[in-house]
């Protein structure tokens, strides 16, 4: 799903798929990658060989995506009528084009996701706070941003930017830095690392 400012916000990721989680977090931290391009343009992004990607995009994202094991990346818009409301993204650990059948399947699945999300939006807010809810993928990151915003008396977006920059600069997963902030901020004498 896209947030109010167009930032892709995952609503589902497989727990056992650590590469997918790392790629998603990396896109979120760098604000670049196929999901961002698809969210901005409303067009599918198909990169069959990330090593051969020659158009100069994704200067921060690309090298780290390769280091995490991605060799090919794909992103399809999830549309609600004429509006892009989200992005369905995937990757391969070996380079290669998607077959026509795979491309058609991804387009179909993106539209099915749109229908499921519309249905889920009717869910009560109490249901969204249950452990394992698909809508809470980055809840701890947003909570950490709120804590930082209050502590430093800055806007939440600026706090989120600080959190992202610190995670990227330290080469740590954003969710780990957020967890550190959330789990430690109430301790006496705790100092934020940035």
C-alpha positions, 0 to 999 in steps of 0.5 A, spaced: 500 500 500 502 507 499 502 511 504 499 519 504 506 521 501 506 515 496 511 511 500 510 504 499 508 500 506 508 493 505 502 489 508 504 482 507 511 479 507 513 471 508 516 471 515 521 465 512 523 470 506 529 474 509 531 476 502 524 479 501 524 483 507 531 485 507 530 488 500 523 491 502 527 495 508 533 497 503 528 500 499 524 503 505 531 506 507 534 508 501 527 511 498 529 508 491 528 501 488 523 498 483 517 499 488 518 506 489 519 507 481 512 503 480 509 507 485 511 513 482 510 511 475 504 507 475 508 502 471 511 495 472 518 495 473 522 489 470 529 488 471 531 481 469 538 482 471 540 487 476 548 486 475 547 488 468 542 494 470 545 500 466 540 506 466 544 508 472 538 508 477 538 506 484 545 508 486 544 506 494 539 500 493 542 496 487 549 494 490 546 492 497 540 488 493 545 484 490 549 483 496 543 481 499 542 476 494 537 479 489 539 478 481 532 480 478 527 484 481 520 485 478 514 490 481 507 491 478 502 496 480 496 495 485 491 499 482 484 501 485 481 504 478 485 509 475 490 510 482 496 506 484 494 504 491 500 499 492 505 495 489 506 488 488 514 486 488 518 480 487 525 478 486 529 472 483 536 470 486 538 468 479 537 473 473 532 471 468 526 474 464 519 472 467 515 468 462 509 471 459 505 466 463 508 469 469 507 476 467 500 475 466 500 471 473 503 477 476 498 482 473 492 478 475 495 477 482 496 485 483 489 486 482 487 480 486 491 483 492 487 490 490 480 487 492 483 483 498 486 490 501 479 493 499 476 488 503 481 488 509 480 495 510 473 494 512 476 490 518 475 493 525 481 497 528 481 492 534 483 486 529 489 490 526 492 490 533 492 483 533 499 479 533 501 477 526 496 482 523 499 483 515 498 491 516 503 491 522 509 490 518 512 496 520 509 498 526 515 498 531 519 503 526 513 508 526 513 507 533 520 509 534 519 515 529 514 517 534 518 516 540 524 520 536 519 526 534 517 527 541 524 526 544 527 531 539 521 535 538 521 534 531 516 532 526 515 525 525 517 525 518 524 528 520 524 523 526 523 517 521 528 520 516 533 520 522 532 513 523 533 511 516 539 514 515 542 511 522 540 504 520 543 505 513 549 509 515 550 503 520 549 498 515 543 495 520 536 493 518 531 498 520 527 494 524 533 492 528 534 500 530 527 501 531 527 495 536 533 498 540 529 505 540 522 502 542 525 497 547 530 501 550 527 509 551 524 508 558 530 505 561 534 510 566 540 514 562 538 511 555 541 515 550 539 515 543 545 513 538 544 519 533 
